[in-house]
Amino acid sequence: MRNSLFILVLMVAHAGAAEISFQHDVWPILKRHCVGCHSAQKTKGRLRVDDIAALLKGGKTGPLFIAGKPDDSLLIDQISGDEPEMPQNEAPLSHAKVKVLRDWVTQGAKIDGPPKSDVPPVVIPEIYPSAPAVASVTISPDGLSAAAACRSEVALFKVDDETAPRRLPTDFDLITHVEFSPDGTRLAASGGSPQQFGGVAFFDPADGKRQALRHLGTDTFFKGNFAPDGKTIALGGADGAVHLIPIDEAAPLKKVDLHSDWVTAVAFTADGTQLVSGSRDKTIKLSNVAGLNLLRSIDDSTEVINAVATGPLDAIAGGNARTLSGYDLKLALAGVEVGGSGNGAKPVNNKAQYVRPFPAQTEAVMAIATSGDRKLLAVATRSPEIRIYLTDTRALKITLPNVPAPVLSVALNQDGSRLILGSKTGVVQVWDTTTAKLIKSLTPVPVQPVTLAGK
């Protein structure tokens, strides 16, 4: 009787987990989230996932997984937990995708065929099984409208009423950046599909209609910024370049080759003549829009740079090193000699002359944003608070408490009186920064209600 009961339990457990196919279930996840860093083109950590023999071999730290032992597998460890290490600088994998990979390893990590080259179409669910992480948010200059990037779609909504958000779909695998133009008449959404294309879509925020859609290059775009005149948007590229994409489709595309790894964030200076960029190569660089050339590597870090912004006369950057620094751009460019080309700029003056440090941050800096008038700076770390500083003195103005950490994106309106944030938890909030009062909190896309056991 005891043996029969044991066999029955095993049968039920086996029936509970559907057979996972490497080709049909696992490979699409690896292609979407891992191939950008671990392929024949870029073998970070000496790991490739686009070749079966290389996948089984693993990287410099050893095998990626141990068949039948998910709890002892590096793959599962890296994508699990409250703050997963992978995918780096992206929204974490959904619970469903983590379960697919875990079940595959549990079932013996069987390879039923080589990676498939066909690309499945992007499918936007009518109702999400769980709230997707909000990778980017934006608020209109007047503070009345806001938008959030939710995987492959944008949720556009009014701040002051409870009308359901308008859903704006794209064919991008992931939207990494949304932004209203400086005059509020255009909404940009950018991102793309890894190892396939970078994409930019422009919408009319008044009615949500798409004005233009462009597929560019062969890989995803990251955080960017509209030029002050609203005619061009600059986006960071997986190829290490800053891409300048005109709103006018007849105008030529431009790019500045600057970094040796992903450009995670880009910002125009106040006059629109220069660009500040931060990268996964741990550097912050200043480049010339007209000449499309590097002016100076203004700083480097021990960790990845996650965010950049610009004030009236300076640049600000922060990242995983838990530091937030300002840079006086006029002093940074004084006396620079260029001994070589591209990344060979050799500064003559002392960095200490132009670095303007902000107060120490308690956790890694995830996102920063300046108000439209560039007088205020909002800073989001992994801590459950948003700090707002004065850009001219770097003094703390106000703190917004108890936010849904970790916050992945923040934005301010023209005068900085309204702030919007997007969280890894899928929650979007709008705050009054003059009083530290929460105006609105919502999950911007429909999510399946949680059913309690026994109900």
N, C-alpha and C positions, 0 to 999 in steps of 0.2 A: 504493500500500500504506500509506504514511504517512498519507494523508488518510482512508483507511478506518479505520485504527486510531484516529485522532482522533475521528471520528464515533462510533465504538463507545464510546469513553470518555465522550463527552457523553451518549450514550443511557443508559449505566449510571448516570451521576451523576443524570440527570433521573429515572430510575426509582427511585432510592434515596430520594427525598423525595416523599411523597404530596402531592397537591394540597390546599392548606389553604384552607378556606372561612372567610370573615370571619364570616358569620352563625352557622355551626355550631361553629367551632373557636376563633376569636379573640374574638368578642364575649362568650361565657361567662367567659373569663378577665378581660377588661376589666371586666365587670359585677361579678365577685366581688372583684377586687382594686383597682380604680381609680375606680369610679363614686362611692364614698363621698366622695372629695375633688374629683373632676373631673366635675361634672354641672351641670345647670341650677340645682340647689339650692345647690351649693357649687362655685365655679369657681376652685379654688386654682391659682395661677400662670397665671390666665386660660386654662386648658386645660379643654376638655370632651371626653369620649370617648363620650357618649351621643347625639351628633348627628353625622352623617356629615360635613357641611360644616365643623363646628367641629373635628372630629377631623383632617381633612385640612389645616386652617389651622394647627393647633398652638397653642402658648401664648406666653407673653411671651418665652421663649427661642428661639422659632422653631418650625419643623416638628418634629413628634414622630418622624417617620421619613422616610427617603429610599428610595423604591421601588428594590429591587434592590441596595441597599447597606446591609446590616445593620451592618457595622462602622463606618459613618458615621451611624448612626441613634441619636438620643437615647434612644428607647424601649429599644433593646437594651442600650445602655450603662448605663442606670439600673437594669436588672433583673439584670445579669450581674456576675460576679466573686465573690470570697470574701466581700465585705461590700457587697452591692448597696444602693443608696440607696433603692430602691423595691421593694415597697410600704413606706411609712414606718410604723415602730412595729408591724410585723406580721412574722410568719415569712416568709422569702424564698420566691419562687415555686419550685416543684419544677423539677427539670431538664427534665421532660417539657413543662411549660408554657412554660419559656424557649425550648425547641426549637420549639414550635408558633409562637410569635411571631417567632422568628428565621427560620424557614422561610417564614412568610407574607411577611415583608419581602423575603427573598431572591427569592421567586417574583413579586415586583412589587407586593405590598400591594394586591391586587385586592379591591374591594368588591362582593360578589355579592348584596347586599341590606341593608336597614336593620337596626339592632339589633332582635333578637327579644325580645318581652316575656315569653314563656313561661319558666318557671323549671324547669330539669331537677332531678329528685330527687337528693338526696345519696346517693352510692354509696360504701360503705366496702369497699375491696378485701379479699379474703380474704388475699392476700399483696401487700405494697407493692413496686413496682418498685425503689424506693430508700427509705431510712429518712426518714420525715417529721420536720421540726423539732419539737422538744418545746417548746410555747409556755408551758406552766405545769406545775408539780409541787406536790405537797403530801405531808406525812408526818403520820401520826396522832400525837396527843399522847403516846402511850406509845412511839412510835418503832418499832412492830412492823409497821405497814401503810403503804403508799405508793401514790400514784396519779400518772399523767402524762397530759397532754392531747396526743393525737396526731391532728391535723387534726379529724375529726368524731367521734372516739371517745376514751374514757378507758380506760387500761390500769391495772387495780388489782392489786397484788401484795403478797406478804409479804416483809418485809425479810430474815428469817432463814432462809428455805428457798428451794429452786430450783423450786418449783411455777410452771408457766407463768402469766403474768398473765391475769386475767379481763378480757375485752374488753366494755366497756359502750358500746353505740352510741347516738348521738343523731341527730336530723335537722338539726343545725346545720352550716352550711358550714364553720365553724371554731370550735373551743373555745378561748377565750382565758384562762380562769381555772378552776382546780380548787382545792378547799379542804375539808379536814375541819372539821366544826363543833368548837367548843372542847372538847366532851365526847367527841368521836370517834365519835358514834353516827350521824352523817349525812355524806354526801359530796356536795358541790355541784359542778356543772359548768355554766359559763355561757359565752356567746358569742353565736352567732346567724348570720344571713345578711345581708350588706350590702344596704342599701336594701330589705329585706324585713321582718326582725323581729329583736328581741333575744330570747335564750332562756336559761332556767334549768332545769336538771334536777337532781333530788335522788335520791340512791341510798342504799340500806342497805349500808354497807361490809361487813357480815357475810356477806351472800349475793349482793351485787351487784344486787339487784332494784331497779328504779326505783320510787320512791315518788310522785313528782310531776313533771310537765312543764308549763312555762308559756312561751307566746310572748307577748312584750310589746313594744309600740312598733313602730317601723319601721326600726330599724337595730341594728347589733351592740353588745353590751356588751363592756367591757374589764376590766382587773384590778380586783378588789374585796376585800372582807373581811367575815367574819361578825362580828356584834355580839358583845360578851363573853358575853351570855346565850344566844347561839345561836339566837335567835328571828327574826332578820332578817339578810339579807345586803345589803351596799351595793355597787353596781357602777358603774363609770364608763360614761358614755354618749357616743355619737358626737354627740349634740345639745348637749353642753356641760354636762349636768346629772349630778348624783349620784342614782342611783335606789335607793330603799330598798324591798326586796322581802321581805315577811314570809314565813316558812315556812308559816304558816296561810293557805291560799288564800282564806279568808273575810275576812281582814284587809285593810284598804285599802292600796293602793300609794301611795308617797309619793316625791317627788323635790325636789331643791334645785337651782335654776337658778343656776349659778355662773360658768362659763367660756365663752369665746368660740370654743372649739374642743374637740376630743375630750378627755374626761377619761380619761387613760391609766391612772390608779391611784388607789385610795381606801383609807383605813384608819381604823377607829374608834380613838378615844382609849381609854385603859385603863379609864375609868369608863363608856364607852359613850355619853356625852352629846354628844360632838362628833365631827366628821369632818375629816380632813385629805385634801385632794385635789390631785393634780398633773395638768398638762394639756399638750397640744400647743401651747397658747397661751403657754407658758413661765412660767406662774405656779403658785404654791403657795398654797392657800387653806384657811381654817379656817371651818367652818360649824357651826350649832347643829342637833342632831337634833330636839329638841322644837319649836323655832320654824321649822325649815326655812328658815333665813336665813343669809346671810353674816355672819360675825363679824369677819373680817379677811383681807385679802390679806397673808400673812406674808412673802412673798418673790417675787422674779421672777428670771429667768435670761436669758442670751443665747441659750440653746438649749432644746430640748424637755425636759420633765421625764418620765422613764421610770418612776420608782418612788417610793413613799412608804411609811413605816412609822411606828409610834409606840412610844415607850418608856414608862416609868412616869409621867413628867410632861412628856414632850416629843414632838416630831415630828421625823422625819428624811426628807430627800428628796434625790434625785440624778437626773442625766440626762446628756445629751450634752455638757454643759459640763465634764465631768470633775471636778466638785466634789461633795462630800457634806457636807451641812449639817444640824445639829441646831437645834431651836428650842424655847426655854423657853416653853411655852404660857401660863403664868401671867403672865410678864413681857410676852409678846406682846399679851395682852389688856388690860394695865393702861393706863388713860388713853386708850382708843380713842374717838374721836368719829365718828359716822356722818353725814356731810354728804351726804345723798341716799339712794338705795336701791340694793340689789343690789351691783354692783361699785363703788359710790361711797363705800365705807368709807374714811375718812381718818384714818390713825393719827397720834397726837400724839407718842408717845414714839419714841426713836431705835432703829432696827433693831439697831444694834450692841449694845444692852443685852440682847437675847434670842437672838441668833444664836450657836450653839455649833459652830464648824467642826470637822470631822473631818480627819485627815491627808489630804494631797492624793492623788488617785487618778491612776493612770498612763494610764487610758483612760476612755471614756465609761461611766457607770454604767448597766448594763442591768437589774439586779434587786437588791432588798434584802428582807430579812425579819428579823423579831425572833422570838426564842423565845417559847413560850407564857407564860413568866414575865417576859418583856420585859427580861431581864438581858443578853442577847446579841444582836448584830446581825451578820447575814451580808451581805456585799457582793460582787456579781459585776460585773466590768467586762468589756471585750473582751479583757483579758489572761488568760492560761491559769492563773489562780489565784483562789481565794476567800479573802477576808480576813474574819476574825471579830473584832469589837470588843466591848468592855464598854460597855453603853449609858450607865452612870453617869459614867464618866471618859473615854469615847471612846478609850481605849487599845487598841492591837492586842493581842489575846489569842493568836491562832494563825493561821497561813496554811495553806491546803490547796493543794498544788502540782500542776502538770501536769494540770489539768482540761481537758476537751474544749471549748475556747473556739470561738466565743463562747457563753457561758452565757446563756440567755434567762430562766431562772426558778430561784429557790432557795426552800427552806423549811426551818424548824427545828422539832423536836418541843418538848414542854413545857419541859424543862430545858436544851435546846440541845445535848444530847449527840449527837444524830443530825442530819445535814443531808442533804437530797436536792437534786440539781440536774438541770435539763433543758437540753440543748444544741441549738444549731442543727443539729449533725451528726446528731441523732436519738438520741444516747446519753443514758441516765439513769444517774446514779451516786448511791450512798448512802455517806456518810462518817461515821466516828467522830471527832467534833470534839475529843475529849479527848486523842487521840493522833495526829491527822492521818492515820489509817489508812483506806484505801479498803475498805469492806465489800462492796460489790456494784457491778458495772457491767453494764448490759444495754441492748439495743435492745428496747423494750417491746412492739413489734408485729412480726408476721412480715414478713420482707423477702426478696425474691428473691435467692438466692445469686449472687455475681458469677462469671461464667463467663470464664475466661481464654482469650485467643485461641489457637486451635490445639488446645484440649482437647476 
